Amino acid sequence: MLVTFALTVGIGLAALSVLNPGFLKPAEGGQDRLSFSFAPDPATETALSKLQAVFDALDKSYYQELSDAELIDAMARGLVNEMDSPYTMYLTAEQNRQIEESMSGDYSGIGAFVGLNKDGLVEITEIIENSPAEEAGIRVGDLFMAVDGQDVSSYNDITAVAALVRGAEGTPVELTFFRPSLDDHVTVTATRRRITSASVAHRQLTDKIGYIQVREFSQNVAKNFIAAIEDLESQGVEHLVIDLRNNTGGMASEVIDMLDYLLPRATIATLQGRDNGKPFQASWDSDKMMGVPATMRYAILVNGITASASELFAGCLRDYGLAMLVGEQTYGKGSGTISFALADGSAINVTNFLYYLPSGESIEGTGLVPDQDVVLPEDARGISLNRLTIEQDTQLFAALAALEKLD
């Protein structure tokens, strides 16, 4: 689930201190500007010998001649991508640019939200209304197989697939998907255009109950979320259905601002991680000012794609007795990443901490179990949430019924 719960920190290229040159040494007569320090123990020496052997083999026997710079760059990418956390990864300059662009909610593409499913396949999670994706007949749940004839089924990387799908406005892109409902492949062509995604949508359901859908926690979501609540309150709404289905997360700052608006003085989450080589503990807290009445209650819609910042939002409100969760068990990403921008425009995302809900629970790898387990009927699967009828959307119907019992 790429860039879910990312705290972006632009730090430039960090220089490493020189204590013991070790494996990498400057060329004869060159300036000793960058080297590495390693512990002088047998295990480290064995690992360095292995690295030296791998480097020499590629340098001398790879079918293409590569410069030292190219080999070292490959080592940097491999080091990041071989960490145990799937959320620690290397991003090329283009991938990094696309992530920043997508977080702004304005880009040129087909107008679909995607996530990485538990099998490592890039999956369509939501489709923007009247977008090229919708017009081409792409469905929620479609799994990317190829882009313009290039096999992407084993990429396991949202940004790499997105880089192929996006392009100049007005140009076509041929997409091949595996569609589980058909147990077959489908190929469609979509024409790219400028997409300005509406990350927050709202409407009134009954005299006292409103509905807010949050598709992702991108820039300005908190502001739009608060504006939606104020609009619904002006129409007499007292309780809210908040739809976080298919929301894979986003920016921590946005979800914190949203919870601060809904909560009195309280701890939103506690964090445990490492910074500058040392363990740290911290907390995110709300102040005593609330933007809503203390009597407001929430039914939060979740499913298996609901992840990270979405899980924090839902779990926090439930822990304080303000919300019930309706739908399916969530994804289970209870960690946060920081992004280190590098000098050439590339970046690395590093899993930096685990977060714990107010109850002390970590949902890393487990997710949230809903209070009401409700699945969508078979004929509703593959349809964008905004296109479901109330008869098809059994999860929304259950959430509405639960809130109506409060009156």
C-alpha positions in Angstrom: 0.0 0.0 0.0 2.2 2.7 -1.3 2.5 6.1 0.4 -0.1 5.2 3.0 0.6 7.2 6.1 3.6 9.1 4.8 5.3 11.9 6.6 7.3 13.7 4.0 10.7 15.0 5.1 13.0 16.7 2.5 16.5 16.3 3.9 18.7 16.3 0.8 21.5 13.8 0.5 23.0 12.8 3.8 26.8 12.4 4.0 28.2 9.5 5.9 30.9 10.0 8.5 34.4 8.6 7.9 35.6 6.4 10.7 36.9 3.3 8.9 37.0 3.2 5.1 36.1 -0.5 4.9 34.8 -1.7 1.5 34.4 1.5 -0.5 37.6 3.5 -1.0 38.2 6.6 -3.2 40.2 6.2 -6.4 43.9 6.8 -6.3 44.5 10.5 -5.9 40.8 11.1 -5.4 39.2 13.1 -2.6 38.0 11.0 0.3 34.5 12.6 0.6 32.3 9.5 1.2 33.0 6.2 2.8 31.5 3.7 5.2 32.1 2.7 8.8 31.5 -0.9 9.9 31.9 -2.8 13.1 35.2 -4.9 13.1 33.6 -8.2 13.9 33.8 -11.6 12.0 30.2 -11.5 10.8 30.6 -8.1 9.3 33.9 -9.0 7.6 32.3 -12.1 6.1 29.3 -10.0 4.8 31.7 -7.4 3.3 33.7 -10.1 1.6 30.5 -11.5 0.1 29.5 -8.0 -1.1 33.0 -7.5 -2.6 32.7 -10.8 -4.5 29.2 -9.9 -5.8 30.4 -6.5 -6.9 33.4 -7.9 -8.7 31.4 -10.6 -10.4 28.9 -8.1 -11.8 31.7 -5.6 -12.7 33.7 -8.2 -14.7 31.1 -10.7 -16.0 27.7 -8.9 -16.5 26.8 -9.0 -20.1 26.7 -5.2 -20.2 29.5 -3.0 -19.0 28.4 -0.9 -16.1 30.2 2.0 -14.5 31.1 2.0 -10.8 28.4 4.7 -10.3 25.8 2.5 -11.9 26.7 -0.5 -9.8 26.8 1.6 -6.6 23.4 3.1 -7.5 22.0 -0.5 -7.9 23.4 -1.4 -4.5 21.6 1.6 -3.0 18.3 0.6 -4.5 18.7 -3.0 -3.5 19.6 -2.1 0.1 16.4 -0.2 0.5 14.1 -2.7 -1.2 15.5 -5.7 0.7 14.3 -4.5 4.1 11.7 -6.7 5.8 9.0 -4.0 5.8 7.1 -3.8 2.5 6.6 -0.1 3.0 10.3 0.7 2.9 11.3 1.2 -0.8 13.3 3.1 -3.3 11.6 5.6 -5.5 13.0 6.8 -8.8 12.8 10.6 -9.5 9.8 10.0 -11.7 8.0 7.8 -9.1 8.7 10.4 -6.4 7.4 13.2 -8.6 4.2 11.2 -9.3 3.6 10.5 -5.7 3.9 14.2 -4.8 1.6 15.0 -7.8 -1.0 12.4 -6.7 -1.0 13.7 -3.1 -2.0 17.1 -4.6 -5.0 15.4 -6.2 -4.2 16.9 -9.6 -2.6 14.8 -12.4 -3.0 13.5 -15.9 -4.2 9.9 -16.1 -7.3 7.7 -16.2 -9.0 8.7 -12.9 -8.7 5.5 -10.8 -7.5 4.8 -7.3 -5.3 1.7 -6.9 -3.9 -0.4 -4.0 -1.6 -3.3 -3.6 -3.6 -6.4 -2.6 -2.4 -9.1 -0.3 -1.1 -11.1 -3.3 1.1 -8.2 -4.4 -1.1 -7.3 -7.4 -2.0 -3.7 -8.2 -5.8 -3.5 -7.9 -8.4 -0.9 -8.9 -9.9 0.2 -5.6 -12.1 3.1 -6.7 -13.1 5.0 -9.9 -13.7 8.7 -10.2 -17.1 9.6 -11.7 -17.2 10.4 -15.4 -13.4 9.6 -15.7 -11.6 7.9 -18.6 -11.5 4.8 -16.4 -15.2 4.7 -16.0 -15.8 5.5 -19.6 -13.5 2.6 -20.6 -15.5 0.1 -18.5 -12.8 -0.5 -15.9 -14.3 -2.0 -12.7 -13.3 -2.0 -9.0 -11.4 -5.2 -8.3 -9.7 -5.3 -11.7 -6.1 -6.5 -11.4 -3.4 -4.9 -13.6 -1.8 -7.4 -16.0 -0.3 -5.2 -18.8 0.0 -1.6 -19.8 0.5 -0.9 -23.5 1.5 -4.6 -23.9 4.1 -4.5 -21.2 3.6 -7.2 -18.5 3.2 -5.7 -15.1 1.7 -8.7 -13.3 4.8 -9.2 -11.2 5.7 -5.6 -10.5 4.4 -5.6 -6.9 4.8 -1.8 -7.1 2.0 0.7 -7.5 4.3 3.6 -8.6 5.9 1.6 -11.3 2.5 0.7 -12.8 1.2 4.2 -12.3 4.3 5.6 -14.2 3.2 3.5 -17.2 -0.5 4.4 -17.0 0.0 8.1 -16.6 1.1 10.3 -19.5 0.3 13.3 -21.7 -3.2 14.5 -21.7 -5.2 13.3 -24.7 -3.0 10.2 -25.4 -4.4 6.6 -25.3 -3.3 3.8 -23.1 -4.1 0.1 -23.6 -4.7 -1.7 -20.3 -5.2 -5.4 -19.7 -6.7 -6.6 -16.5 -7.7 -9.9 -14.9 -11.3 -9.5 -13.8 -12.1 -12.0 -11.0 -15.9 -11.8 -11.6 -15.3 -13.2 -15.1 -12.3 -15.3 -14.2 -10.8 -13.9 -17.4 -8.7 -11.1 -18.9 -10.2 -8.0 -20.4 -8.4 -5.3 -22.5 -9.6 -1.7 -22.7 -8.3 1.5 -24.1 -8.6 4.8 -22.1 -7.7 8.3 -23.2 -5.7 10.2 -20.6 -6.9 13.5 -19.4 -6.3 16.0 -16.5 -7.8 14.6 -13.3 -8.7 16.6 -10.3 -9.8 14.1 -7.8 -12.5 15.0 -5.3 -11.1 13.3 -2.2 -14.2 14.2 -0.1 -17.9 13.9 -1.1 -20.9 14.3 1.2 -24.7 14.2 1.1 -27.6 14.1 3.5 -29.1 10.6 4.1 -32.0 11.4 6.5 -33.1 14.5 8.5 -30.5 13.8 11.2 -27.9 11.6 9.4 -25.3 12.7 6.9 -22.8 10.8 4.8 -19.1 11.7 4.1 -16.9 9.7 1.8 -13.1 10.2 2.2 -11.3 8.5 -0.7 -7.7 9.3 0.4 -5.9 11.5 2.9 -4.2 13.8 0.4 -3.6 17.5 0.7 -6.5 19.7 2.0 -8.7 16.7 2.9 -9.0 17.9 6.5 -10.2 21.3 5.3 -12.7 19.7 2.9 -13.9 17.2 5.5 -14.6 20.0 8.0 -16.4 22.0 5.4 -18.6 18.9 4.6 -19.5 18.5 8.3 -20.4 22.2 8.6 -22.6 22.0 5.6 -24.4 18.9 6.8 -24.8 20.4 10.3 -26.4 23.5 8.8 -29.1 21.0 7.3 -29.8 19.6 10.8 -27.5 16.5 10.7 -26.6 15.1 14.1 -24.7 11.9 13.3 -22.5 10.8 10.4 -21.7 7.8 8.3 -18.1 8.2 7.3 -17.1 6.0 4.4 -13.4 4.8 4.4 -13.9 1.8 2.2 -11.1 1.5 -0.4 -9.2 4.3 1.3 -5.6 3.1 1.5 -4.4 6.1 3.7 -2.2 9.1 2.9 -0.8 12.0 4.9 -0.7 11.7 8.7 -1.1 15.5 9.1 -4.5 15.4 7.5 -6.0 12.6 9.6 -4.6 14.2 12.8 -6.3 17.5 11.9 -9.6 15.7 11.2 -9.5 13.8 14.5 -8.5 17.0 16.4 -11.7 18.6 15.0 -13.8 15.6 16.2 -12.3 15.0 19.6 -11.8 16.9 22.9 -8.3 16.8 24.6 -7.2 13.2 24.0 -4.3 11.1 22.7 -4.9 10.1 19.1 -2.0 7.7 18.9 1.3 6.8 20.5 4.4 6.1 18.4 7.4 3.9 18.9 10.3 3.9 16.4 13.8 5.0 15.7 15.3 8.4 14.8 18.9 9.4 14.3 20.0 5.9 15.4 18.1 6.0 18.7 14.7 4.6 19.9 12.0 7.2 20.4 8.5 7.4 21.8 6.0 10.2 20.9 2.3 10.8 20.8 -0.2 12.7 18.6 -2.7 14.6 20.7 -5.9 16.6 20.1 -6.6 19.9 22.0 -9.6 20.6 24.1 -11.5 22.4 21.3 -14.1 20.4 19.4 -15.7 21.4 16.2 -18.7 19.2 16.6 -21.2 18.6 19.4 -20.1 16.0 22.0 -23.3 14.1 21.2 -22.3 13.4 17.6 -21.8 9.7 16.8 -20.3 7.9 13.8 -20.8 4.7 11.8 -17.6 4.2 9.9 -17.6 2.0 6.8 -14.5 -0.2 6.3 -13.3 -3.1 4.1 -10.2 -5.0 3.3 -8.6 -2.1 1.5 -9.1 0.3 4.3 -5.5 0.9 5.5 -3.1 2.9 7.5 -4.3 6.5 8.2 -7.9 5.2 7.6 -7.4 2.5 10.2 -6.0 5.1 12.7 -9.0 7.4 12.1 -11.6 4.6 12.5 -9.8 2.8 15.4 -9.3 6.0 17.4 -12.9 7.1 17.2 -14.0 3.6 18.2 -11.6 3.4 21.1 -13.2 6.6 22.6 -16.7 5.1 22.2 -17.8 7.5 19.5 -17.9 5.2 16.5 -18.9 1.7 15.4 -17.3 0.0 12.5 -19.4 -1.6 9.8 -18.2 -3.7 6.9 -15.2 -6.1 6.6 -11.9 -6.5 8.5 -9.3 -3.8 7.5 -5.9 -4.3 5.8 -3.6 -4.0 8.9 -1.0 -1.3 8.4 -0.1 0.1 11.8 3.2 1.7 10.8 4.3 5.0 9.4 7.0 6.0 6.9 9.2 9.0 6.4 10.4 10.0 2.9 14.0 11.0 2.4 14.5 13.1 -0.7 17.8 12.5 -2.5 19.9 14.9 -4.5 19.0 13.4 -7.9 15.2 13.7 -7.3 14.8 10.1 -6.2 13.7 9.3 -2.7 13.5 6.4 -0.2 10.5 5.7 2.0 11.6 4.2 5.3 9.3 2.6 7.8 10.0 4.7 10.8 7.6 3.8 13.6 4.6 1.7 14.7 1.6 3.5 15.9 -0.7 2.4 18.7 -4.3 3.2 19.1 -5.6 4.9 22.3 -6.4 1.4 23.7 -2.7 0.5 23.2 -3.5 -1.8 20.3 -1.2 -2.2 17.3 -3.0 -3.2 14.2 0.1 -3.9 12.2 -0.5 -7.1 10.2 -3.9 -7.7 11.8 -6.3 -4.8 11.0 -9.5 -3.8 12.7 -12.4 -6.2 13.2 -15.7 -4.4 12.5 -18.5 -4.3 15.1 -20.9 -5.4 12.4 -19.5 -7.7 9.8 -21.4 -7.0 6.6 -20.3 -7.9 3.0 -21.6 -6.5 -0.2 -23.8 -8.8 -2.4 -22.2 -10.4 -5.3 -23.9 -8.2 -7.9 -22.4 -5.1 -6.2 -18.8 -6.2 -6.4 -16.8 -4.4 -9.1 -19.1 -1.3 -9.0 -17.7 2.0 -7.8 -19.1 2.9 -4.4 -20.7 6.1 -5.7 -22.7 4.1 -8.3 -24.2 1.6 -5.8 -27.9 1.8 -5.1 -29.1 1.6 -1.5 -30.3 -1.9 -2.1 -26.9 -3.0 -3.4 -24.9 -1.1 -0.7 -25.8 -3.4 2.3 -22.9 -1.9 4.3 -24.2 1.6 4.0 -27.8 0.4 4.8 -26.5 -1.3 8.0 -24.6 1.8 9.1 -27.6 3.9 8.6 -29.8 1.6 10.5 -27.3 1.5 13.4 -27.3 5.3 13.7 -31.1 5.5 13.5 -31.3 3.4 16.6 -29.6 6.1 18.6 -32.6 8.4 18.4 
